[in-house]
Amino acid sequence: MSPVISLRDISVNKRLANITLDITKGNCVHILGPNGAGKSTLLSIMAGVLETERGEASLLEQPLQQWPLSALATFRTLLAQQSEAVFAVSVKEYLSFFASSLAFELPEILEATLEVKRFFKTPLNRLSGGERQRVEICRALLQVWPAVKRGEAVLLLDEPLQGVDIRHQYALMGLFRTLCDKGNTIVLSSHDISLSANYSNTVLLMKSGASVSFGLPEKVLSVNNLEHTFDCHFAVSKRDDFLDIQVCAPIVLNQMW
């Protein structure tokens, strides 16, 4: 099967170094790593909004720089890390800008997962951080919803769980797995190792702009890989289909006592 996203020797000065990987259709890839690991930069390159300094990034076997942004916008969406809302436009008006139909109607599965209808009359700049994040995730999905329904969307999500309460985090993880089961491809960054261990098909561990390991969660999320990446002590065990990951004290602090 040809990869949906293909990266070959991707480098960006002081941010990424020699990243090579293939992501196939229907895969749910979680990128994990400490702050400054290069996760956001890598997602921006996959989205075609940031050029590489070396290497080649392809989407559907076509170099990303050859894709018109208007074409990308029909099936590829990027959720960037949350920015401050400055406009008092209502949530419903904001979301309607990104809907593919003039008669805006929120898909039932999005409402069941994100519960944003209760905010429809609320100005965007009056929402809490977590509420705004749920609206932004909804916006990102609505932009490419026809492609999502066909199972042909590419969803690139930079820390979608940021500020979201635990119930909605698990609802989102369930939604993403459902969308991937239908053929959509999702790449997201996260700081929740346990959630990623149990809701991803593939994990990319990153540190200092480089790939530490890429593959199945149970292979990538080993004690050695995790300790090398995060400089913390870890305990990893598997119970049935559940990968249990416990993080202990940072290695440096533990050595100081």
Backbone as CSV, one residue per row, in Angstrom:
resi,resn,N_x,N_y,N_z,CA_x,CA_y,CA_z,C_x,C_y,C_z
1,MET,0.843,-1.198,0.000,0.000,0.000,0.000,0.882,1.254,0.000
2,SER,0.600,2.176,-0.897,1.369,3.423,-0.967,1.063,4.290,0.250
3,PRO,2.090,4.954,0.805,1.843,5.795,1.987,1.033,7.038,1.644
4,VAL,0.229,7.488,2.601,-0.480,8.760,2.471,0.517,9.903,2.665
5,ILE,1.346,9.792,3.708,2.376,10.781,4.003,3.732,10.090,3.959
6,SER,4.655,10.674,3.230,6.002,10.110,3.125,7.026,11.219,3.368
7,LEU,7.914,11.004,4.318,8.981,11.954,4.626,10.325,11.279,4.408
8,ARG,11.215,11.967,3.707,12.531,11.422,3.426,13.614,12.423,3.820
9,ASP,14.358,12.060,4.892,15.514,12.846,5.325,15.143,14.310,5.549
10,ILE,14.034,14.542,6.263,13.549,15.902,6.505,14.376,16.584,7.587
11,SER,14.883,17.761,7.273,15.650,18.537,8.249,15.245,19.999,8.183
12,VAL,15.155,20.619,9.357,14.924,22.054,9.507,15.887,22.541,10.570
13,ASN,16.630,23.559,10.292,17.698,24.036,11.159,17.247,24.201,12.607
14,LYS,17.920,23.502,13.505,17.717,23.561,14.952,16.352,23.050,15.397
15,ARG,15.569,22.466,14.463,14.248,21.974,14.839,14.014,20.513,14.469
16,LEU,14.486,20.078,13.306,14.327,18.694,12.872,15.614,18.198,12.243
17,ALA,15.906,16.908,12.446,17.140,16.347,11.894,16.874,14.966,11.302
18,ASN,16.903,14.889,9.975,16.903,13.609,9.249,15.717,12.702,9.603
19,ILE,14.507,13.242,9.516,13.300,12.456,9.797,12.868,11.716,8.532
20,THR,12.758,10.411,8.627,12.297,9.574,7.521,11.212,8.624,8.039
21,LEU,10.028,8.671,7.430,8.956,7.764,7.845,7.856,7.744,6.790
22,ASP,7.033,6.697,6.827,5.859,6.557,5.972,4.636,6.327,6.850
23,ILE,3.530,6.989,6.501,2.271,6.826,7.223,1.223,6.357,6.232
24,THR,0.630,5.194,6.497,-0.329,4.606,5.572,-1.756,5.045,5.881
25,LYS,-2.627,4.848,4.915,-4.036,5.221,5.033,-4.697,4.501,6.209
26,GLY,-5.516,5.248,6.971,-6.240,4.678,8.089,-5.438,4.546,9.357
27,ASN,-4.207,5.038,9.340,-3.348,4.940,10.515,-3.635,6.088,11.475
28,CYS,-3.519,5.804,12.768,-3.630,6.835,13.806,-2.272,6.923,14.497
29,VAL,-1.514,7.962,14.153,-0.144,8.118,14.630,-0.101,9.172,15.733
30,HIS,0.491,8.825,16.859,0.680,9.774,17.958,2.155,10.130,18.055
31,ILE,2.441,11.425,18.072,3.823,11.904,18.222,4.019,12.310,19.676
32,LEU,4.997,11.717,20.319,5.292,11.989,21.726,6.720,12.502,21.863
33,GLY,6.912,13.399,22.820,8.253,13.911,23.084,8.174,15.115,23.992
34,PRO,9.270,15.492,24.610,9.282,16.667,25.495,9.093,17.956,24.707
35,ASN,8.880,19.047,25.439,8.786,20.356,24.790,10.051,20.620,23.978
36,GLY,9.858,21.167,22.775,10.996,21.467,21.930,11.521,20.285,21.136
37,ALA,10.792,19.166,21.150,11.252,17.974,20.436,11.091,18.096,18.926
38,GLY,10.247,19.032,18.473,10.029,19.206,17.037,8.678,18.719,16.554
39,LYS,7.778,18.408,17.472,6.468,17.850,17.111,5.651,18.819,16.257
40,SER,5.549,20.070,16.683,4.760,21.062,15.947,5.372,21.349,14.583
41,THR,6.689,21.429,14.522,7.372,21.660,13.248,7.084,20.527,12.271
42,LEU,7.140,19.301,12.764,6.892,18.146,11.897,5.466,18.149,11.366
43,LEU,4.498,18.469,12.207,3.101,18.541,11.769,2.912,19.641,10.721
44,SER,3.586,20.762,10.902,3.481,21.858,9.930,4.047,21.458,8.575
45,ILE,5.109,20.673,8.577,5.677,20.183,7.315,4.714,19.208,6.646
46,MET,4.138,18.298,7.433,3.151,17.361,6.880,1.949,18.083,6.281
47,ALA,1.599,19.222,6.872,0.451,19.987,6.397,0.760,20.819,5.162
48,GLY,2.044,20.992,4.849,2.422,21.793,3.701,2.463,23.279,3.964
49,VAL,2.496,23.676,5.239,2.539,25.107,5.574,3.934,25.550,5.987
50,LEU,4.883,24.617,6.047,6.274,24.945,6.375,7.170,24.159,5.433
51,GLU,8.109,24.862,4.799,9.019,24.201,3.871,10.202,23.586,4.612
52,THR,10.692,22.500,4.061,11.875,21.865,4.630,13.128,22.546,4.100
53,GLU,14.215,22.425,4.848,15.501,22.917,4.369,16.242,21.821,3.616
54,ARG,15.933,20.559,3.964,16.520,19.432,3.250,15.556,18.265,3.313
55,GLY,15.512,17.470,2.274,14.643,16.308,2.242,13.365,16.576,1.457
56,GLU,12.530,15.563,1.385,11.295,15.673,0.607,10.115,15.153,1.404
57,ALA,9.035,15.930,1.396,7.780,15.553,2.041,6.725,15.388,0.965
58,SER,6.060,14.218,0.955,5.052,13.939,-0.061,3.721,13.587,0.584
59,LEU,2.655,13.957,-0.098,1.303,13.615,0.305,0.625,12.937,-0.871
60,LEU,0.159,11.714,-0.668,-0.448,10.921,-1.739,0.487,10.834,-2.944
61,GLU,1.762,10.591,-2.649,2.810,10.380,-3.659,3.091,11.617,-4.512
62,GLN,2.687,12.784,-4.053,2.987,14.030,-4.755,3.706,14.965,-3.787
63,PRO,4.851,15.544,-4.184,5.556,16.470,-3.296,4.624,17.560,-2.772
64,LEU,4.734,17.821,-1.488,3.795,18.762,-0.869,3.852,20.152,-1.482
65,GLN,5.032,20.581,-1.924,5.129,21.924,-2.504,4.390,22.034,-3.833
66,GLN,4.014,20.895,-4.425,3.267,20.925,-5.680,1.752,20.951,-5.463
67,TRP,1.321,20.798,-4.227,-0.112,20.825,-3.943,-0.592,22.268,-3.788
68,PRO,-1.608,22.701,-4.545,-2.211,24.010,-4.279,-2.916,23.980,-2.925
69,LEU,-2.805,25.061,-2.161,-3.447,25.097,-0.847,-4.953,24.903,-0.949
70,SER,-5.546,25.380,-2.055,-6.990,25.229,-2.233,-7.373,23.755,-2.354
71,ALA,-6.516,22.954,-2.976,-6.778,21.517,-3.089,-6.554,20.818,-1.756
72,LEU,-5.480,21.186,-1.061,-5.211,20.592,0.244,-6.355,20.833,1.217
73,ALA,-6.946,22.020,1.151,-7.979,22.399,2.110,-9.234,21.550,2.007
74,THR,-9.397,20.807,0.923,-10.599,19.992,0.753,-10.519,18.660,1.499
75,PHE,-9.286,18.221,1.853,-9.177,16.924,2.524,-8.131,16.891,3.639
76,ARG,-7.307,17.925,3.743,-6.279,17.996,4.781,-6.572,19.165,5.711
77,THR,-6.554,18.895,7.022,-6.773,19.969,7.977,-5.667,19.953,9.018
78,LEU,-5.338,21.137,9.521,-4.315,21.286,10.556,-4.907,22.032,11.741
79,LEU,-4.843,21.416,12.903,-5.202,22.082,14.150,-3.911,22.531,14.806
80,ALA,-3.661,23.832,14.796,-2.468,24.366,15.446,-2.742,24.516,16.935
81,GLN,-1.683,24.733,17.707,-1.882,24.970,19.125,-2.710,26.232,19.314
82,GLN,-3.533,26.227,20.341,-4.560,27.247,20.534,-3.974,28.652,20.606
83,SER,-4.628,29.578,19.902,-4.271,30.990,19.972,-5.406,31.749,20.647
84,GLU,-5.115,32.929,21.139,-6.106,33.716,21.863,-7.174,34.250,20.918
85,ALA,-8.426,34.067,21.313,-9.536,34.590,20.509,-9.692,36.086,20.761
86,VAL,-9.788,36.866,19.699,-9.934,38.314,19.852,-11.267,38.807,19.320
87,PHE,-12.026,37.950,18.633,-13.282,38.374,18.043,-14.455,37.907,18.893
88,ALA,-15.514,38.696,18.886,-16.702,38.387,19.667,-17.748,37.652,18.840
89,VAL,-17.370,37.086,17.708,-18.295,36.323,16.883,-18.769,35.110,17.678
90,SER,-20.031,34.728,17.494,-20.562,33.589,18.231,-19.944,32.290,17.727
91,VAL,-19.990,31.268,18.566,-19.439,29.958,18.199,-20.140,29.417,16.955
92,LYS,-21.456,29.550,16.892,-22.189,29.036,15.733,-21.769,29.747,14.453
93,GLU,-21.620,31.070,14.513,-21.178,31.816,13.331,-19.775,31.391,12.925
94,TYR,-18.917,31.224,13.907,-17.524,30.834,13.641,-17.461,29.479,12.951
95,LEU,-18.178,28.504,13.480,-18.155,27.167,12.893,-18.791,27.147,11.507
96,SER,-19.812,27.972,11.302,-20.500,27.974,10.003,-19.586,28.442,8.877
97,PHE,-18.554,29.242,9.210,-17.603,29.692,8.191,-16.861,28.512,7.562
98,PHE,-16.721,27.435,8.312,-15.896,26.311,7.870,-16.727,25.127,7.396
99,ALA,-18.035,25.225,7.481,-18.894,24.135,7.036,-18.942,24.107,5.517
100,SER,-19.054,22.914,4.949,-19.061,22.775,3.491,-20.407,23.129,2.886
101,SER,-21.463,23.162,3.693,-22.806,23.461,3.200,-23.274,24.806,3.720
102,LEU,-24.028,25.540,2.903,-24.560,26.825,3.339,-25.546,26.655,4.486
103,ALA,-26.281,25.541,4.471,-27.208,25.232,5.564,-26.417,24.495,6.648
104,PHE,-25.824,25.249,7.567,-24.928,24.668,8.563,-25.686,23.775,9.538
105,GLU,-25.204,22.548,9.658,-25.756,21.615,10.640,-24.606,20.791,11.191
106,LEU,-24.471,20.777,12.505,-23.362,20.076,13.135,-23.600,18.563,13.083
107,PRO,-22.657,17.788,12.530,-22.819,16.330,12.509,-23.038,15.774,13.916
108,GLU,-23.929,14.806,14.031,-24.297,14.264,15.338,-23.100,13.701,16.090
109,ILE,-22.200,13.038,15.379,-21.066,12.414,16.060,-20.117,13.463,16.648
110,LEU,-20.021,14.625,16.008,-19.190,15.699,16.558,-19.825,16.297,17.804
111,GLU,-21.130,16.486,17.768,-21.808,17.017,18.944,-21.751,16.022,20.103
112,ALA,-21.941,14.740,19.813,-21.892,13.729,20.869,-20.519,13.680,21.524
113,THR,-19.479,13.928,20.743,-18.111,13.858,21.259,-17.685,15.158,21.939
114,LEU,-17.984,16.294,21.304,-17.426,17.578,21.738,-18.404,18.454,22.518
115,GLU,-19.697,18.219,22.349,-20.730,18.962,23.087,-20.516,20.480,22.996
116,VAL,-20.593,21.008,21.780,-20.364,22.439,21.578,-21.646,23.225,21.315
117,LYS,-22.770,22.546,21.125,-24.015,23.279,20.846,-24.399,24.204,21.993
118,ARG,-24.043,23.811,23.196,-24.358,24.642,24.359,-23.640,25.997,24.292
119,PHE,-22.613,26.099,23.461,-21.858,27.350,23.327,-22.276,28.160,22.099
120,PHE,-23.221,27.667,21.318,-23.509,28.275,20.020,-23.724,29.792,20.088
121,LYS,-24.375,30.264,21.124,-24.678,31.698,21.221,-23.590,32.473,21.963
122,THR,-22.588,31.768,22.456,-21.535,32.402,23.247,-20.464,32.993,22.336
123,PRO,-20.032,34.232,22.594,-18.915,34.787,21.819,-17.659,33.940,22.006
124,LEU,-16.918,33.786,20.951,-15.736,32.936,20.969,-14.751,33.349,22.056
125,ASN,-14.641,34.655,22.290,-13.664,35.131,23.269,-14.173,35.078,24.714
126,ARG,-15.327,34.467,24.930,-15.844,34.295,26.288,-15.726,32.838,26.760
127,LEU,-15.187,31.987,25.944,-15.060,30.580,26.305,-13.832,30.341,27.182
128,SER,-13.901,29.294,27.989,-12.705,28.872,28.719,-11.722,28.227,27.745
129,GLY,-10.508,27.966,28.210,-9.506,27.371,27.327,-9.935,26.018,26.794
130,GLY,-10.482,25.165,27.678,-10.912,23.849,27.247,-12.110,23.895,26.311
131,GLU,-13.049,24.807,26.574,-14.207,24.968,25.695,-13.771,25.445,24.317
132,ARG,-12.858,26.402,24.292,-12.354,26.911,23.015,-11.651,25.805,22.232
133,GLN,-10.905,24.952,22.945,-10.206,23.877,22.257,-11.195,22.914,21.610
134,ARG,-12.280,22.600,22.292,-13.290,21.714,21.713,-13.898,22.340,20.467
135,VAL,-14.125,23.635,20.492,-14.656,24.333,19.316,-13.646,24.291,18.179
136,GLU,-12.361,24.467,18.490,-11.331,24.462,17.450,-11.182,23.077,16.816
137,ILE,-11.289,22.028,17.620,-11.260,20.672,17.058,-12.448,20.475,16.136
138,CYS,-13.611,20.933,16.563,-14.814,20.846,15.739,-14.613,21.606,14.431
139,ARG,-14.044,22.775,14.506,-13.776,23.588,13.319,-12.850,22.862,12.347
140,ALA,-11.783,22.250,12.881,-10.814,21.557,12.034,-11.468,20.380,11.303
141,LEU,-12.340,19.664,11.977,-13.009,18.524,11.357,-14.078,18.968,10.357
142,LEU,-14.806,20.020,10.693,-15.837,20.518,9.784,-15.243,20.956,8.449
143,GLN,-14.041,21.515,8.489,-13.409,22.012,7.268,-13.300,20.927,6.204
144,VAL,-13.089,19.681,6.625,-12.884,18.577,5.669,-13.932,17.478,5.863
145,TRP,-15.087,17.814,6.409,-16.068,16.799,6.772,-16.516,15.935,5.583
146,PRO,-16.729,16.485,4.397,-17.071,15.597,3.273,-16.007,14.532,3.030
147,ALA,-14.724,14.912,3.129,-13.641,13.937,2.974,-13.623,12.951,4.137
148,VAL,-13.932,13.429,5.349,-14.002,12.541,6.512,-15.063,11.470,6.292
149,LYS,-16.225,11.861,5.809,-17.310,10.899,5.578,-16.930,9.872,4.517
150,ARG,-16.086,10.269,3.559,-15.631,9.328,2.524,-14.469,8.464,3.006
151,GLY,-13.915,8.793,4.171,-12.748,8.072,4.668,-11.476,8.457,3.953
152,GLU,-11.390,9.710,3.486,-10.248,10.158,2.693,-9.541,11.371,3.286
153,ALA,-9.856,11.722,4.524,-9.289,12.926,5.125,-7.927,12.641,5.763
154,VAL,-7.111,13.693,5.826,-5.842,13.663,6.556,-5.949,14.732,7.642
155,LEU,-5.956,14.291,8.899,-6.164,15.186,10.036,-4.860,15.308,10.814
156,LEU,-4.330,16.524,10.889,-3.071,16.806,11.566,-3.381,17.700,12.759
157,LEU,-3.205,17.171,13.953,-3.706,17.815,15.164,-2.576,18.019,16.168
158,ASP,-2.287,19.276,16.452,-1.189,19.613,17.363,-1.746,19.787,18.777
159,GLU,-1.473,18.819,19.626,-1.936,18.793,21.010,-3.443,19.046,21.122
160,PRO,-4.277,18.222,20.493,-5.721,18.428,20.563,-6.294,18.269,21.965
161,LEU,-5.594,17.569,22.856,-6.101,17.353,24.207,-5.765,18.502,25.155
162,GLN,-5.057,19.492,24.672,-4.598,20.597,25.521,-5.779,21.318,26.165
163,GLY,-5.860,21.296,27.486,-6.902,22.010,28.216,-8.244,21.310,28.261
164,VAL,-8.371,20.152,27.602,-9.653,19.448,27.528,-9.801,18.541,28.747
165,ASP,-10.996,18.515,29.354,-11.212,17.696,30.540,-11.159,16.212,30.193
166,ILE,-11.001,15.385,31.220,-10.713,13.968,31.025,-11.812,13.243,30.259
167,ARG,-13.078,13.574,30.526,-14.185,12.890,29.839,-14.131,13.143,28.346
168,HIS,-13.895,14.397,27.964,-13.832,14.718,26.541,-12.539,14.211,25.894
169,GLN,-11.469,14.066,26.682,-10.252,13.472,26.138,-10.518,12.047,25.660
170,TYR,-11.170,11.251,26.501,-11.447,9.864,26.124,-12.467,9.796,24.997
171,ALA,-13.436,10.717,25.001,-14.401,10.748,23.898,-13.700,11.060,22.581
172,LEU,-12.752,11.980,22.606,-11.999,12.327,21.400,-11.152,11.159,20.913
173,MET,-10.500,10.471,21.838,-9.687,9.333,21.433,-10.549,8.261,20.764
174,GLY,-11.755,8.054,21.303,-12.676,7.108,20.688,-13.118,7.559,19.312
175,LEU,-13.388,8.857,19.166,-13.775,9.406,17.861,-12.659,9.225,16.845
176,PHE,-11.430,9.537,17.236,-10.306,9.424,16.297,-10.118,7.982,15.828
177,ARG,-10.291,7.021,16.714,-10.164,5.622,16.308,-11.276,5.246,15.324
178,THR,-12.477,5.758,15.584,-13.591,5.488,14.672,-13.312,6.069,13.291
179,LEU,-12.799,7.301,13.247,-12.510,7.944,11.964,-11.420,7.193,11.207
180,CYS,-10.415,6.709,11.929,-9.351,5.941,11.267,-9.870,4.598,10.764
181,ASP,-10.778,3.981,11.518,-11.361,2.712,11.077,-12.108,2.873,9.753
182,LYS,-12.568,4.098,9.483,-13.276,4.380,8.227,-12.334,4.750,7.093
183,GLY,-11.014,4.786,7.383,-10.027,5.053,6.341,-9.328,6.385,6.433
184,ASN,-9.782,7.261,7.329,-9.110,8.550,7.499,-7.753,8.351,8.175
185,THR,-6.845,9.269,7.926,-5.495,9.201,8.477,-5.311,10.345,9.471
186,ILE,-4.866,10.019,10.676,-4.715,11.029,11.726,-3.293,11.000,12.269
187,VAL,-2.706,12.179,12.375,-1.416,12.336,13.055,-1.598,13.419,14.103
188,LEU,-1.341,13.103,15.352,-1.520,14.082,16.420,-0.340,14.053,17.377
189,SER,-0.098,15.185,18.014,0.927,15.256,19.052,0.242,15.246,20.408
190,SER,0.936,14.711,21.391,0.332,14.568,22.714,1.413,14.515,23.779
191,HIS,1.000,14.841,25.014,1.878,14.671,26.167,1.353,13.583,27.100
192,ASP,0.241,12.957,26.731,-0.338,11.908,27.567,0.120,10.546,27.041
193,ILE,1.177,10.013,27.624,1.783,8.779,27.126,0.824,7.608,27.262
194,SER,0.105,7.523,28.375,-0.798,6.397,28.596,-1.937,6.374,27.596
195,LEU,-2.539,7.520,27.338,-3.605,7.574,26.346,-3.078,7.176,24.966
196,SER,-1.935,7.718,24.610,-1.366,7.402,23.303,-1.020,5.931,23.182
197,ALA,-0.556,5.335,24.268,-0.183,3.923,24.240,-1.362,3.032,23.885
198,ASN,-2.571,3.465,24.267,-3.733,2.603,24.114,-4.735,3.058,23.061
199,TYR,-4.489,4.203,22.427,-5.421,4.695,21.410,-4.753,4.968,20.069
200,SER,-3.493,4.627,19.937,-2.793,4.845,18.671,-2.545,3.516,17.977
201,ASN,-2.354,3.577,16.654,-1.859,2.420,15.900,-0.335,2.432,15.836
202,THR,0.208,3.657,15.792,1.650,3.849,15.624,2.086,5.015,16.498
203,VAL,3.281,4.924,17.039,3.832,5.994,17.873,5.170,6.443,17.301
204,LEU,5.368,7.761,17.275,6.663,8.344,16.950,7.192,9.030,18.197
205,LEU,8.313,8.547,18.711,8.984,9.202,19.832,10.028,10.156,19.275
206,MET,10.016,11.409,19.764,10.968,12.409,19.291,11.701,13.059,20.458
207,LYS,12.952,13.411,20.188,13.754,14.154,21.157,14.750,15.017,20.405
208,SER,14.793,16.301,20.735,15.750,17.241,20.138,15.712,17.227,18.620
209,GLY,14.509,17.131,18.056,14.339,17.207,16.614,14.590,15.930,15.854
210,ALA,14.908,14.849,16.567,15.221,13.586,15.908,14.232,12.506,16.315
211,SER,14.114,11.498,15.481,13.267,10.352,15.783,14.028,9.374,16.684
212,VAL,13.421,9.046,17.818,13.986,8.035,18.714,13.522,6.658,18.283
213,SER,12.219,6.528,17.981,11.664,5.254,17.558,10.309,5.489,16.906
214,PHE,9.970,4.642,15.923,8.713,4.775,15.187,8.170,3.380,14.915
215,GLY,6.923,3.119,15.358,6.355,1.805,15.129,5.194,1.521,16.059
216,LEU,4.924,0.255,16.300,3.819,-0.159,17.158,4.037,0.335,18.590
217,PRO,2.959,0.757,19.285,3.118,1.291,20.641,3.862,0.353,21.583
218,GLU,3.538,-0.957,21.552,4.163,-1.886,22.487,5.652,-2.075,22.204
219,LYS,6.082,-1.770,20.992,7.501,-1.849,20.654,8.226,-0.534,20.965
220,VAL,7.594,0.559,20.614,8.232,1.877,20.765,8.292,2.312,22.223
221,LEU,7.207,2.058,22.968,7.106,2.582,24.339,7.726,1.616,25.342
222,SER,8.976,1.313,25.128,9.742,0.479,26.064,10.341,1.374,27.145
223,VAL,10.747,0.761,28.235,11.366,1.525,29.327,12.598,2.271,28.826
224,ASN,13.450,1.612,28.055,14.677,2.248,27.569,14.370,3.448,26.683
225,ASN,13.427,3.284,25.744,13.081,4.397,24.852,12.473,5.563,25.616
226,LEU,11.572,5.269,26.547,10.905,6.329,27.306,11.893,7.073,28.202
227,GLU,12.766,6.337,28.867,13.730,7.000,29.752,14.715,7.846,28.958
228,HIS,15.123,7.354,27.787,16.021,8.132,26.930,15.334,9.400,26.430
229,THR,14.039,9.312,26.120,13.316,10.450,25.543,12.959,11.506,26.582
230,PHE,12.473,11.063,27.744,11.902,11.994,28.711,12.765,12.214,29.944
231,ASP,13.865,11.489,30.081,14.744,11.631,31.255,13.985,11.426,32.561
232,CYS,13.068,10.450,32.535,12.336,10.041,33.726,12.418,8.523,33.858
233,HIS,12.191,8.031,35.066,12.098,6.597,35.274,10.684,6.143,34.930
234,PHE,10.570,4.990,34.271,9.272,4.458,33.857,9.147,2.992,34.262
235,ALA,7.890,2.584,34.426,7.558,1.168,34.577,6.486,0.854,33.543
236,VAL,6.710,-0.171,32.724,5.784,-0.524,31.645,5.353,-1.973,31.814
237,SER,4.040,-2.221,31.777,3.519,-3.584,31.845,2.295,-3.692,30.943
238,LYS,1.975,-4.916,30.521,0.828,-5.138,29.649,-0.140,-6.082,30.316
239,ARG,-1.421,-5.672,30.371,-2.479,-6.492,30.939,-3.569,-6.642,29.896
240,ASP,-3.757,-7.853,29.393,-4.683,-8.105,28.292,-4.295,-7.210,27.115
241,ASP,-5.205,-6.330,26.690,-4.908,-5.426,25.569,-4.531,-4.028,26.044
242,PHE,-4.283,-3.872,27.350,-4.008,-2.551,27.923,-2.532,-2.416,28.257
243,LEU,-1.908,-1.352,27.766,-0.509,-1.067,28.056,-0.446,-0.071,29.206
244,ASP,0.044,-0.519,30.345,0.089,0.296,31.560,1.467,0.933,31.685
245,ILE,1.501,2.275,31.663,2.770,3.000,31.735,2.755,3.918,32.951
246,GLN,3.695,3.701,33.844,3.822,4.512,35.049,5.100,5.337,34.953
247,VAL,4.980,6.635,35.219,6.158,7.498,35.212,6.553,7.811,36.646
248,CYS,7.841,7.731,36.931,8.347,7.993,38.274,9.082,9.334,38.271
249,ALA,9.972,9.529,39.218,10.666,10.810,39.344,11.621,11.042,38.179
250,PRO,11.826,12.330,37.817,12.860,12.635,36.805,14.200,12.052,37.237
251,ILE,14.938,11.547,36.274,16.193,10.855,36.580,17.188,11.780,37.274
252,VAL,17.332,12.996,36.782,18.315,13.918,37.367,17.968,14.250,38.797
253,LEU,16.674,14.580,39.060,16.281,14.908,40.426,16.454,13.722,41.359
254,ASN,16.130,12.537,40.841,16.249,11.337,41.658,17.704,11.093,42.073
255,GLN,18.637,11.462,41.207,20.051,11.244,41.504,20.602,12.277,42.478
256,MET,19.883,13.399,42.643,20.382,14.471,43.515,20.113,14.198,44.979
257,TRP,19.188,13.277,45.281,18.845,13.030,46.670,19.714,11.932,47.250
